[in-house]
């Protein structure tokens, strides 16, 4: 289990994120999360063999091809749990610093291999949700209002 300080350190130091399984469709969770992170200053490297460009970035067929063009800090996996072993092996081979598996994605053997190789590992968590939770991207109703107050508004803004 990752502590808040570990998650803060990971998100604060891993600024280039290869998103494996990033969908070009705007309504998919992978697209939404990657767009959010891109909007918060992270470099997003799409990894999807079925697309040529996503979020204005060249798309790569695999992590090895992406690593030939970019230094990758984090590998964010939007794939099924059973697809993780080769992705974890590739993340280790390219020298990534973190293997992040999204909500519902858990693969203990791959996590153990990645940890043994010196990577930070996060499982069953969303990078967007954790960033918003730890760095102030959430407010009441899940929206960042940019207003910090302990008082209720006395009138409605509309």
C-alpha positions as CSV (number, residue, x, y, z in Angstrom):
1,X,0.0,0.0,0.0
2,X,1.3,3.4,-1.0
3,X,1.4,6.2,1.6
4,X,0.3,9.8,0.9
5,X,4.0,10.9,1.0
6,X,5.0,8.2,-1.5
7,X,2.3,9.2,-3.9
8,X,3.2,12.9,-3.5
9,X,6.8,12.0,-4.2
10,X,6.0,9.9,-7.3
11,X,3.6,12.5,-8.8
12,X,6.0,15.3,-7.9
13,X,9.0,13.7,-9.6
14,X,7.6,11.7,-12.5
15,X,6.8,14.3,-15.1
16,X,6.9,12.3,-18.3
17,X,4.2,9.6,-18.4
18,X,3.8,6.9,-21.0
19,X,0.1,5.9,-21.0
20,X,-0.2,2.3,-22.2
21,X,-3.6,1.7,-23.6
22,X,-4.5,5.5,-24.1
23,X,-7.6,5.7,-26.2
24,X,-8.1,8.4,-28.8
25,X,-11.8,8.5,-27.9
26,X,-12.5,11.6,-25.7
27,X,-15.1,9.8,-23.5
28,X,-12.8,7.0,-22.4
29,X,-11.3,7.1,-18.9
30,X,-7.7,6.9,-20.2
31,X,-8.2,9.9,-22.4
32,X,-9.8,11.9,-19.6
33,X,-7.0,11.1,-17.2
34,X,-4.2,11.8,-19.7
35,X,-5.8,15.1,-20.7
36,X,-6.1,16.1,-17.1
37,X,-2.4,15.3,-16.4
38,X,-1.3,17.0,-19.6
39,X,-3.2,20.1,-18.5
40,X,-1.3,20.0,-15.2
41,X,2.1,20.2,-16.8
42,X,2.9,16.5,-17.4
43,X,4.3,15.3,-20.7
44,X,2.0,12.5,-22.0
45,X,3.5,9.9,-24.3
46,X,0.6,7.8,-25.8
47,X,1.3,4.1,-26.3
48,X,-1.3,2.5,-28.5
49,X,-0.5,0.5,-31.7
50,X,-3.9,1.4,-33.2
51,X,-3.4,5.2,-33.3
52,X,-0.9,7.6,-34.8
53,X,-1.6,10.6,-32.6
54,X,-3.5,11.3,-29.4
55,X,-3.8,14.5,-27.5
56,X,-1.6,16.2,-30.0
57,X,1.3,13.8,-29.3
58,X,2.8,11.1,-31.6
59,X,1.5,7.7,-30.6
60,X,3.9,4.8,-30.2
61,X,3.2,1.1,-30.7
62,X,5.0,0.0,-27.5
63,X,7.1,1.3,-24.6
64,X,10.4,0.5,-26.3
65,X,9.6,2.7,-29.3
66,X,8.4,5.5,-27.0
67,X,11.6,5.2,-24.9
68,X,13.8,5.6,-28.0
69,X,12.3,9.1,-28.5
70,X,11.6,10.2,-24.9
71,X,12.9,9.7,-21.3
72,X,10.0,8.0,-19.6
73,X,9.5,8.5,-15.8
74,X,6.2,6.7,-15.3
75,X,4.4,3.9,-17.1
76,X,0.7,4.3,-16.5
77,X,-1.2,1.1,-17.5
78,X,-4.8,1.3,-18.8
79,X,-4.8,-2.4,-19.6
80,X,-6.3,-5.6,-18.1
81,X,-4.5,-7.2,-15.2
82,X,-3.5,-10.2,-17.4
83,X,-1.8,-7.8,-19.9
84,X,0.6,-6.3,-17.3
85,X,3.5,-8.8,-17.2
86,X,5.0,-7.8,-20.6
87,X,4.4,-4.1,-19.9
88,X,6.1,-4.4,-16.5
89,X,9.1,-6.1,-18.2
90,X,9.3,-3.4,-20.8
91,X,9.0,-0.7,-18.1
92,X,12.0,-2.3,-16.3
93,X,14.0,-2.6,-19.6
94,X,13.5,1.1,-20.6
95,X,14.5,2.3,-17.1
96,X,11.2,3.8,-16.0
97,X,11.0,5.0,-12.4
98,X,7.4,4.0,-11.7
99,X,4.9,1.4,-12.8
100,X,1.4,2.7,-12.2
101,X,-1.6,0.4,-12.6
102,X,-5.0,2.0,-12.8
103,X,-8.1,1.3,-10.8
104,X,-9.0,-2.4,-11.0
105,X,-5.6,-3.4,-12.4
106,X,-3.6,-5.6,-10.0
107,X,-0.8,-8.0,-10.8
108,X,1.3,-8.9,-7.7
109,X,4.0,-10.9,-9.6
110,X,4.7,-8.0,-12.0
111,X,4.7,-5.5,-9.1
112,X,7.2,-7.7,-7.2
113,X,9.5,-7.9,-10.3
114,X,9.3,-4.1,-10.8
115,X,10.0,-3.4,-7.2
116,X,13.0,-5.7,-7.3
117,X,14.3,-3.8,-10.3
118,X,14.0,-0.5,-8.3
119,X,10.7,0.9,-9.7
120,X,8.1,2.5,-7.5
121,X,4.8,0.5,-8.0
122,X,1.2,1.8,-7.6
123,X,-1.7,-0.6,-8.1
124,X,-5.4,-0.1,-8.2
125,X,-5.3,3.7,-8.2
126,X,-6.1,6.4,-10.8
127,X,-3.2,8.8,-11.4
128,X,-5.7,11.6,-12.1
129,X,-7.7,11.0,-9.0
130,X,-4.6,10.8,-6.8
131,X,-3.1,14.0,-8.4
132,X,-6.4,15.9,-7.8
133,X,-6.6,14.6,-4.3
134,X,-3.1,15.4,-3.3
135,X,-2.4,18.6,-5.2
136,X,-5.7,20.5,-4.9
137,X,-7.6,19.6,-8.0
138,X,-10.7,18.6,-6.2
139,X,-13.2,20.8,-4.5
140,X,-16.9,20.4,-3.4
141,X,-18.7,18.3,-6.0
142,X,-15.3,17.3,-7.6
143,X,-14.7,20.6,-9.2
144,X,-11.8,22.9,-8.5
145,X,-13.4,26.2,-7.6
146,X,-10.1,27.9,-6.8
147,X,-11.8,29.3,-3.7
148,X,-10.7,28.0,-0.3
149,X,-13.2,28.8,2.5
150,X,-14.7,27.1,5.5
151,X,-17.8,29.2,5.2
152,X,-20.9,28.4,3.1
153,X,-21.8,30.9,0.4
154,X,-24.6,33.2,1.7
155,X,-26.1,33.5,-1.8
156,X,-26.2,31.4,-4.9
157,X,-23.9,32.6,-7.7
158,X,-26.6,32.5,-10.3
